[in-house]
Amino acid sequence: MKIAVVGTGYVGLVTGTCLSEIGHVVTCIDIDQMKVNKMRDGISPIYEPGLDELMKKNIRENRLFFTTNHHDGFGGADVIYIAVGTPENKDGSANLSYVEQVAKDIATHIKRDVVVVTKSTVPVGTNDWIKEVIQNHLVHNVKVDIVSNPEFLREGAAIFDSFNGDRIVIGADNEAAANVLYEINKPFGISIFKTDIRSAEMIKYAANAFLATKISFINEISNICEKVDANVEDVANGMGQDSRIGSLFLNAGIGYGGSCFPKDTKALIQIAGNVEYDFDLLKGVVRVNQKQQEILLSKMEDRFDNFKDKKIAILGLAFKPNTDDMREAASIVIIKQLIEKGANVFAYDPVAMGNAKKILDSKVNYTPSTFEALKDADAALILTEWNEFKDLNLSEFEKYMKFPVIFDGRNCFDLKIVKNYNVEYHSMGRKSIK
Ligand code: NAD
């Protein structure tokens, strides 16, 4: 099958590469010439474990190509995947301008019948609209079918998820188009769930909203645990052993971030609002998450009179480990407030510092290692649970910091171990150790 993938971000590049790995001939198209140049050399513009190796292998085997030219990319394609961004508009709705541009590009350049597949997360009804846009701009007399195929991969584990996901959802309004997608995806060996287009679009938002709800729920429980002297990790463990609840996504912390949950929850509130439905529960989930990002700061404010000229070490900037993605990371909110309050911020992240520099205040100092961030610091904040931080020996905090005061927003350390060291340790939903 000859496939074109438009957009080579976290989803498009992984999708294109994995489709080539199972034998399809794939051309990835992006408007960013610098990215395309890098990718042609087998270098991924994003950090994703295992991606460079897989790209290089499939480029070598002549199954994976990159271009900025839509005409070249679409020429001869049987199937075109749309994988461009759908960021948040100011009112929380999904911005469909990139998708619209791609729909127009498809209409202009295709010369044969194609199946267009929407991988981007788009509001219910968008696929009907994409089909309309394409049909209104078609230059040649060809047939276009549209299929919704939402993506569920997790950044940082995207390659693993592409080959081991829980399900592949195919939403189509005709059997022939659904079967094309079925055949493309069969080699992955993952269970395939076929449905209509609107249900497929809704599955993506409902799944993300549910996961976000689990996180906000455990964070509320965590905040109560702190007040009643309970331990949220034991509570989550005891809850999660009930198979109706499940143990995943019950880690208390400083809230969810990233390019999906924050925007998709708000978009679903909008989707509901458009049909005059007040999604009250989800509004609460979003509110709790915003509040949660500030909780570490209030713990610090309880501990210090002020932050003026204090050296604060930040361990972890990315919204989660194993990615360089900084979109909606809790670190953005926390660092902004620390700087406003006069703190000297020294930050370290294993891979996200390049992206962080583009968005954080220029007053942030970046260090080449954890230890340089910790050196002579008045407090350390752990904002991303990288293994590199979880594996630290707590004696390092004692050794390097002026005062070993740790605020752990991701519960990286076992309290039983912390007790053996001469550190002051504040975490989420668990007793502080002083
Ligand atoms: P991204 O911002 O990382 O990448 C989008 C890419 O599209 C960029 O490289 C950009 O240059 C390119 N682009 C924009 N307009 C283009 C055009 N007209 N032609 C060619 N290329 C164009 O986005 P992402 O994180 O990969 O997300 C893509 C979609 O997938 C979004 O709808 C997102 O909600 C959804 N999604 C993302 C994830 C995730 O973990 N990132 C997971 C599931 C679903």
Boltz pocket constraint, residues with backbone or C-beta under 6 A from the ligand:
constraints:
  - pocket:
      binder: B
      contacts: [[A, 6], [A, 7], [A, 8], [A, 9], [A, 10], [A, 11], [A, 12], [A, 29], [A, 30], [A, 31], [A, 32], [A, 35], [A, 83], [A, 84], [A, 85], [A, 86], [A, 98], [A, 101], [A, 102], [A, 105], [A, 119], [A, 120], [A, 121], [A, 122], [A, 151], [A, 152], [A, 153], [A, 154], [A, 155], [A, 259], [A, 260]]
      max_distance: 6.0
